[in-house]
Amino acid sequence: MNRQETVDFLIERSHSPLHRGRLDAADVVMPGGNPSCGDVVTIYLRVNRERDTVDAVSFEGDGCTISQAAASVLAEMVQGSPLAGIEAMDYNEMTDALGREIVRSRPRCATLALSTLKAAVKRYRQAQTRERSGEGPATEGTAARAADEAAESSGQRV
């Protein structure tokens, strides 16, 4: 894509994002934010436990065109992906997917969704470890509480 096509794509994804909205039965709800500019993204992650892959991922958020388009692009990229692939994903992959020339002056905006998704995978892994060690169900009620907390902290009504 040329520069203008890339800009148009990012604007379209920001205004009409894919995978936007709460995800029912999410294993993890992970809020993330960029305090320097006010961008917020909450990632909802549901995992296929047998395959250790993303069963579904969605997001809610508010912020600049780049941060919101990045969340939409990322959600599309990782549907069905192995969690190990997300853990190994490099931030350069995200900036390349969005158009490096366009987002290079806003790297935090461009990678907010990815860093939040990586944190969600980490939280999922920790919950699985707790469950295996006998400390109780990995995610029972956790996702719902986190969603409510994320909505409250971002000023959204629950």
N, C-alpha and C positions, 0 to 999 in steps of 0.2 A: 504494500500500500504506500502511496505517496503521503506526504505530510498532511495535506488537507483531508484525505480519506481517513487517515488515522484520527485526526481531531474529530471528524464527523462521527466515526465509530465510537469514540469515547463519550461524546455528547449523547449519542443515541443510547448507549448502555447505561449512562447515568440517568437519563430521563425515563427509559423503559427497560429497567434491569431484569435479567433472568434470575430465577431462584431467590427473589426477594420475598420476605415474610417469615413468620414463625413456622417452625417445623414441629409438627406433632410428634410426640414420643422421641424427642431428641435425647441422646445419651449424654451430651454435653452442650451447655449453653455458655459461651465464652464472650464476655464483653471486652472490647479493646478500644483504645482511643489515642489520639495524638494531641496532647495538651497544648502544643505550640500553635496549633491552628483550629482546634475544636472539632476535628473529625472524629466520629464515633462509628464503630461497626460492632455488631453482636453476631457472632457465628453460632449457628445451630448445626450440630453434627450428630448424625445417626450412623452407627457402625454395624456392618455385617460381621458378627462375631466369628462365624465359622471361617470366613475368608479373610478376615482382618482388613477389610476394605471399606471405603465410604459407601454406605447404603444410600444416604442422601445428605445434602448440605444446603443450607440456605442462610440468608443474612437479613438483618435489619440495620439501618444506619442513617446517619445524617452527616453531611459534610460536602466537601468540594467535589467537582465533577470527577477528578482523577480517583479519589478514594472510593467513591461509590461505583464508578465504572470498574475499578480494579476488583471490588468485591464480587460484582456480577461475572466478570471474566474468570476469576479464580473459581467461583462456584461451578461454572460450566466446565472448566478444565479438570476438576478433581472428582467429578461424579464417577463413582465406580472404581476409583484409584486405590491402590494399596496404601495403608497408612504409612508404611515405610517409605514410599515414594514422596509423600508429603513431608515427612521428617527430613528427607534428603534434599528436598527442593531448595534451590538456591534463589536468593532474592534477585539475581540477575535474570533468571528465567521469567520472573514476573515483569520486570522492567522491559525485557525484550518483547513479551506478549502484548504489552500496552503501547509499545513504541518508544524506544529508549530516548530518541531525540526530543520527544514531546514531554516525557515525564522526568528527565534527568535533573531538572531544577526542583522537583518535588518528590524525592525518593521516599520520604516517610509516608506521604499520601499514597504513593504507588504500592507500597509494601505493607500497609497497615492490615489489610485483610489477610495476607499471607502470615504475618507474624501472629495474628489472632488465631488463625486456623492451626498453626503449629502449636500454640499454647493449648488449644482445645484437644489436640491429639495427645499432648503431654498429660493433660488432666485425665483423659480417658485411660491412658496407660497406667497412671497412678491409681485410679479407681479399680482397674483390673487387678493390680498388684494387691490392693487392700482386700478385694474380694477373694482372691486366691489364698491369702493368708488368714482368712476366716474372720475378717473384721466386719462382715456384713455385705449386703448387696452393693454393687459398685455404683449404681446411679439412681437408686430409689429416691425419688423426690428431689434430688440434687438439681436436675435440669430445670424443673419448674421453679424452684426457689431462685436459681440463678437468673432465669428469665425475668422474674418479677423484680429482682434487685437491679438488673441491667436496665429495665424499663424505667424504674424509679430514678436511677442515677442519671439517665439521659433526658429526664423530664417528660417521658411518655407516660400516659395513663395505662394502668393494667386493667 
